[in-house]
């Protein structure tokens, strides 16, 4: 048994011991999450009772691979911005292209970003890229502190050394650097966290409130805003009396364009360089799944630095935008649609845009007729075909209805990047239903584990 699996087994036995079977400590942990507004919707951020442990070697390999891939993604974005053919392969909406053409006022294509990583039996694959920062940044640090001082963890730490993976301060530092490059001399700008709200949603999302509080603790005035709150007058973007210097964009361009046009105060202020927006609208280029199409096309990346090409080859699944025509796969010419049709069990079809309500089709879970129907859907709408990556799974104790249930869950590790450098990580746990749907379970604090 490896050190990691031995430590996990020991932690599970600890939870089954008399000292912790009454679950008073677990209920107290849930209550503390509520008090500190660490919520996903209306429930505590996680019902998971064990942190996700990774080794120092796993973390270092993930950091090295992720930073190489972030660099390659930025390089592809630069190429696409100057090449209409590559830009067309990204499958952007016309309005998205127009927004991407606007100079954001600073040189960084993405200031904050993360990758969805599968660490599985000594292997590592990066399956998705996200040019925004979800709750993992704000919540993982607070959850790490809570779990670190919980009674079972105090006992566990007598035998094992644990390193927290916080990254919150680096997020603000990167935002302030972008703001400085934008030309501002204000070291403590007013920051608006921009979120998308459903028509029935009156209050700000708890995770965005946590981000605002994180910024306030560092001396920056911060408020959570929705696009409908904004007005632009006399060269100043405002929410009521709150003049905004810097916007931390936590809504996708697609979400914005569903409700608003390019005459919105946000766009006018951005075009006039009256406000610094992080991430800029250019970051949306890499938000599309098609970025992996360009990354895994050796004709595009053949002149990239060796370390980036190596990271792509080792860690990124082959991906192509679904369309008729020929392409390459492992150095061979293929007819793309014929290849997708006949390689169902090794492929997955994903909508190009994360905001899309279109389903994901996993070929291995479908018969030939269903796969053919899915392929026709993918031809009509922006989709990518991607080599399937085996999900990393692990057993976790889950607090459910006052009892602990051991569940096998999918584990996605997200290395958090600020200006291309990884600072910490969070782990998201999901469960698959018998029908193949994936549902979120919660966020697990992530620790580097070592023996004392």
N, C-alpha and C positions, 0 to 999 in steps of 0.2 A: 504493500500500500504506500502511495506517495505521501510526502509530507502534507500536501494540500488536502488530499482525501482523508488522511488520518485526522487532521485538524477539524475538518467538517464533521466527521463521525463523532469526534470527541465533543464538539459543541452540541450536537443533537442529543448525545447521552446526557450532557449537562442539563439540557432543558427537560429531560425526562426524570431527573433526580427530584427527591422530595422537596428540596429547597425552592424549586421553581415550578412545580406542578400545579400550584393553586392559581397561577397566572395573574396574581396581583400586580407583578412588575410589568407584565404585558399590557394590562388595562391602563396602568399609570402612563405607559409610553404612548398609548393611543390618546389618552386625555391630554397629554402634554402637546401632542401634535395639534389637537383642536385648539388649545389655548394659544399656541403660537401661529395659528392659521396656516399650518402646513397641510393643505387640503388639495385633493384632486376632485373638483366639483364640490360636493358637500361632505365627502368622507375623508378620513385621515389619509395622508399621502401614501401610506403603505400598511398592509396587514402582515407583511413579512416579518418574521421574528429572528431571522439570521441575516447578518450582512453578507454581501458577496465578497468572498476572499479571492485574491489573485496573488501570484508570486511576484517577486521583484523582477525576475527574468521576463515573465509575461508582460508586465507593465513596461519595462524598458523596450522590449521588442515592439509593443504596440505604439509607444511614443515614436520610435524610430520610423516604423512603417507609416504611421499616420502623418508625420511631418513631411516625409517624402511625398506622400500622396497629396497633401494639401498644396505643396509647391507645384506638383504636376497639374492639379486642378486649376490653380491660378494661371499657369502657363497656357492651358487650353482656353480659358476664358479670354485671355489677351489675344490669342489667335482668332477666336471666334468674333471678337469685336471688330477686327480688321479684315474679316473675310466673309462675304455674303453667303458663300456656299456653306461654310461651316455654321454660320448663324442659322441658316435655313434648316440644317440638320437638327438643331436644338428644338425645333417645333414650337417656337414662341408665338404668342398672339401678336398681332400688329401693334397693339398698345404696349405690350411688354417690350417689343423691340424699340419703340419710341422712347420709353423710359430708360432703357439700357443705353441709349445713345447720349443721354444727358451726363455731362461730366459732374461727378458728385462733389468735386472740390478737394479731394484727397486721393492719394495714389493707390490705396488698398482696395482690392476687389472684394474681399471679405474680411471683416474685422474680427467677428466671432463666428465660429462654425463648429460642427461636430460630425463624426462618422458613426454609423451603426456597424459595430464590430462583432463578429462571431469568433470567440476563442474556444476552440473545440479540439480536445485530445492532441494538444501540441501544435495545432494548425491555427491560422488566423486568416479571416476574410473580411474585407470591408464591403458591405452590400448596399449601403445607402449613404448619401451625403445630405447634410442639412445646413443651410446658410442662415440659420437663426438659432436662438438659444432658448430651448424649452425649460421646463421646471427643474431639470437636472442640476443646472448651475446654482439656482437659488436654494433649492431644497436639499441637495446632497450634502452640502456642508453642515447645515443645521441638523439633519438626520444623523450624520456621522458623529456629531457631538453628543446627541441624545443616546445613540446606541453605545458609544464608547464608554459612557458612564453608567450604563444600565447594569443591574446586579449580575446577570449571567456573564456579561462581557468583562466585568471586573475580575470575576473568577477565572475566566478564559485567559485573560491577559497575564495571569501568573505564570503561564507556561509559554505563551506566544507573544511575540512583538508585533504590534499592529501600527501601520502608518496611514494616517488619514489622507484623503485626496481632495482637498479643498481647492477651489479655483475662483471664488467670487471676486477677490480683490483684483485679479488679473483682467477680468471683464471690464471693470471700471477703468483701469489703467489704459487698456486698449482703446476704449471709447474716448478718453481724454486725449490720447495721442492722435487719433483721427481728427478730433476737434481742433487740436493745435495745428495739424497739417492743413486743415480747412482754412486757417488764417486767423483764428480767434486767439486773443491773448487772455481771455477769461479762464482762469484755472479752475473755477468752480461754476460751470454752466448750469442753467436750469434744464433739467432733463425730463422729457416726456416719454413714457413707455407706451408705444402705440400698439393697441390690440384690436382684434376683430371681435365684434359682439353680435350675437344672434339677436333677432328682433325682440325676443322675450327676455333678453339678458339685461338687467338694470345695473348690476354691480360689476366692478372690475374682477377679473379672474384672480383668485387667491395667490397663484404663483407670480403674477405680475405685481401684485401688491408687495410680495416678499422681495422682488427685485427693487422696487422703489424704496423700500425700507433699507435695503442693503446699500443703495446709493446715498440715502440721507445720512446713514451712520458715518459715511466718508466725507460729509460736509457739503454735498450737492443737493439743492432743492430738486425734488422729483415728484411727478404725478403720473398716474395712469390715465391715458386718454384714448378715446375712440375717434375715428375720422370725422364723425358728425359733430364732435365738440369743437373742431378747429375753425378759426377764422384768420384771414390774412389781410392786414390793413396797414398802410404806411410802412411797409417793409418789415413788419413784425408778424410772426405766426404766434397765435395765442389760443389758449383755452380760458375764456373769461379774462380774469386779471393776471393769469399766469403766462408771462412772456416766455417763449420756448427758444432756447439756443441749440439744443441737441435732441434729436429724436432717436430713441432706441427702438427700431422697428421689429415688432414681434407679430406681425401679420404678413401673410404672403401677398404678393402682388395680385395673384389671381383672385384672392378674397376681396381685395380692394376694388378691383375692376368689375366685380359682380354688381356692386352698388354705385360706384362713382366713376366719373369720366376724367379726362386729363385736364379739365378746367377746375378741378377741386383745389381748395386753398393749399393743401399739402403739396400738390404738384407745382403750383405756381410759385410757392415759396422755395421749393427745391430747385426749380429752374432758375430762379433769380439769385440763388445762393444766399438766401436769407436765413436758411436753417441747414444744419448739418444732419444728415440722416445716416444712421448706422444700423444694420448694413444698408448700403446704397441699393438702388433698384438694379444696378448691374449685377449684384450678387445672385439675382434670380436666374441668371444663365446657368449656374451650377446647381440650382435647386431642381432642375429638370433631370429625370432619369437618363435623358439622352447624353448627359455629360459623360456617362460611363461608356456610351457608344464611341465617343471621340477618344476617350482615354485608352480603350482597348483596340483602337485602330492603329496598327503599327505604321501605317503610311503617314499618320499625323505626328506620332510620338518618336519617330526614328532618330530625330536629332536632339531629343530631350537628354538631360544628364543621365548617366548610367544608373545612379542610385534611384532616380525616379522611374526609369524604365523597369528596373528590377522590382521595385515595389508594386508597380502595376501588374507585372507578369505573375508575381507570387501571390498577391493579395486581392486583386480585383477580378470578379467573375466576368467572363466574356459577355458583352451586351451589344445589341443592335436595335435601332429604331425599326419597327415592323413596317415594311414597305416592299413592293416588288422590286426585283433587281438582284444583282450579284454583289457579294462581299467576300470577306476572308474569314476563315475559322482555322486557327492553329496552322497558319501558313498556306492553307489550301483555298482555292476559289470555290464558292458554293452559290447556289440559287437560294436566297434567304428564305423565301416562303416554303419551298420544298424542304429545306433543312428543318425549319420550325415544325412543319407538319409531321415529319418522320422521326423527330427526336423529342417527342412529347415527354418522356420520362425523365429527361435531364434538363428540362427548361421550365421557366416560369414566365408568364406574361404579366407585366406591371404597367399601370397607367403612367404616362410620362410626367404627369403633374400630381404631386401629393395632395393637392386640394380637390382632386377629382373624386367623385363618388363612384367611379367605375371600379369594378371588382378586380382583385388579383386572381389569376388563374394558375394553379399549380398543376403542371401536366401529369405528374405521377399519381394524382388523386382523381384523374378524369379518364373516361374511356375515349376511344378515337373519335366518336361522333361528337361528343361534348367539346373535345379539343378543337375539332374543325370549326364548330360554332364560335368558340372563343377566338380562334384565329381570324375569322371573318369580322368579329367585333374589333379586334386589334388593328385590322387593316383600315377600318372606317374611322377610328379614333386614334389620337396619339398614344401609342403604346410602345414599350420596348420588350424584346425577348432577352432573357438573361439566364445564364447557366445557374441552375439551382444550387444554393449553398445549404448544406446541412445545418440545421439550427443547433446551437449549443444549448444543452439542457442540463439541469441540475435539480436535485431534490431540496426543497425548502419547507420549513415549518410555517404554516399560514394560520393566523388567528381568524377563525370563522365561527360566528354564532356562539362565542364564549368557549370554544374548544380549539385545540391545535390539530390541524390536519397536515400530513406530509404530502406535498404535491410535486410532481415532476413539471418544471416550468422552463420555458424558453428564456434564455438570458442574452440580452443585447447590451454590450458595453459601449459607452459613448465617450471617447476621449475628447475633452473640451479644449478647443484651440482659441488662442487670442493672438491675432496677427501672425498666424502660421506656426506658433509654438504651443505645444500641449502642456496644459497645467491642470492636472487632475482628470477625473473621469466619474461618470455615474453609470449605474446599471439599471436597466428597465426589464421587468419580468412580465411575461405574457403567457397565457394559457390557450391551447387549441381545443376547440370543441370537436365532437365526433363528426360534425358536418364540415370541418376544416376552417371555420371562422376563428380568427385570433382576437382575444379580448385582453385588455390591459389588467394586470393584477396590482402592480405597484412599483415603486421605486425602492431599490435596495441600496443602502450606503455601501460604498466600495472601499475596502482596505487592502493594503499590501501586507501579506502575512509572512512572518519568518519566525524561526525558533529563537528562544532566548539562550 
